[in-house]
Amino acid sequence: MNRQIIISSIFVSLLLVLSILYGFSKNRNLDRNVYSIQVNFADGDNSFLTHETVNKLLIQSEVAVINKAKRIIDLHSLEEKVLANPYVDKAKVFVTPGGLIKTHISQKEPIARIISGDQMFYIDDEGYEFPLSTNYSARVPLVKGENLSSNIEEITKLIRFISKDDFLKKEITGVRVTNIKEYILHVRSGDYTIHFGKFDNVNVKFKKLKAFYNKSLKDKSINKYETINLKYRNQVVCTKQNQDGKQ
């Protein structure tokens, strides 16, 4: 019985000592100063942001982080500051035991550049709008029209469909939205335009287009056309260029 009491006492004493040492070590660790900031971008990310831009965001926070004790650094506040940047999709900010603040960032991926009247911006695959950048210009389809912000959801679905098809992604370079919300597609392979019509029967229309391409590319007739119209059911209606080749 006495032996059990002694063992229990030793065990409790060890736990107490370890707790004290842990608390001392933790406090000592928290008293370490932040000595630097490291910014990492996700692999394959675009270059809307630079390391210097993110560093500036962190350094100009309400409490300057360099040479400050880790215990007074509000990591959540720093993370929110990074996330507030319009080009940031996801961000994680943490500090290492040695006092290095690390920031892992995923940037937004644009799927289209929008020109709506005098407004210009990108959209991502969720339809979120964000500004153009002076650091980087994304190679994405250009969508032009008037008052497009009210039609962004539909535009996003159309561009998303195009971007998921290898052939369409390479071929379609731009979209014009008419005043009656019909879509005209601009292509890489010629001077003709594709009249897509309203945003309906999307799968059927693109299947018709690809079937038409398969035939017209084989017989080399594709560049004889001025317009390729997909609006009519079960058919593709084309208008030819003038005989001199001018539209």
Secondary structure, DSSP 8 states (H G I E B T S, - for coil): -HHHHHHHHHHHHHHHHHHHHHHHHHHHHHTSB--EEEEEE-TT--SSS-HHHHHHHHHTSSS--TTSBGGG--HHHHHHHHHTSTTEEEEEEEE-TTSEEEEEEEE--EEEEEEETTEEEEEETT--EEE--SS------EEEESSGGGGHHHHHHHHHHHHTSHHHHHHEEEEEE-TTS-EEEEESS-S-EEEEESS-SHHHHHHHHHHHHHHHHHTT-GGGEEEEE--STT--EEEE--TTS--
